[in-house]
Amino acid sequence: QVSAAGPVAWVSAEGLGQGQVGGQAISFPFRMTAVLEHRGDEWLLVQSHVSLPTPGQEEGNSVPV
């Protein structure tokens, strides 16, 4: 999802990452947010954050702290 107001845009997304650990293929869900700023002729990434849900965490629930 992308939203914008004037020279600022923000993005939120969910995805599935893939990689290898110890030669074994893995996949993992992740969440991402980012803020971009329009400067001159280009959009620059000025902030981003990626997080991984806790294994077994149900959708819509957060882990108590």
C-alpha positions in Angstrom: 0.0 0.0 0.0 1.4 3.4 -1.0 0.1 6.8 0.2 1.4 10.3 -0.5 0.9 13.9 0.5 2.9 16.6 -1.2 6.6 15.7 -1.4 6.2 12.8 1.1 5.1 9.2 0.5 4.8 6.2 2.8 4.6 2.5 2.1 3.5 -0.5 4.1 3.9 -4.1 2.8 3.9 -7.7 3.8 6.1 -10.2 2.0 7.8 -13.6 2.0 11.6 -13.6 2.2 13.7 -16.5 1.1 17.3 -17.4 1.7 19.7 -20.2 2.9 20.9 -21.0 6.4 23.6 -23.7 6.7 22.9 -24.7 3.1 19.2 -25.2 3.8 16.6 -23.2 2.0 14.3 -21.2 4.3 11.3 -18.8 3.8 9.9 -16.3 6.3 7.1 -13.8 6.4 8.0 -10.1 7.0 6.4 -6.7 7.3 8.0 -3.5 6.0 7.3 0.3 6.2 9.1 3.1 4.5 9.0 6.9 4.1 10.2 8.6 0.9 10.7 12.3 0.1 10.5 13.8 -3.4 13.6 16.0 -3.9 14.3 17.5 -7.3 13.6 14.8 -9.9 13.8 11.8 -7.7 12.2 10.0 -4.7 14.7 9.3 -1.9 14.2 6.7 0.8 14.5 8.5 4.1 13.3 5.9 6.6 12.6 2.1 6.5 11.8 -0.6 8.9 11.4 -4.4 8.5 10.1 -6.8 11.2 9.5 -10.5 11.5 6.4 -11.9 13.3 7.2 -14.2 16.3 6.9 -17.9 15.2 3.4 -19.1 16.0 2.0 -15.6 16.4 -1.6 -15.4 15.2 -2.6 -12.7 12.8 -3.9 -9.6 14.7 -2.2 -10.5 18.0 0.9 -8.9 19.5 3.5 -10.4 21.8 3.1 -9.1 25.4 6.2 -7.2 26.7 
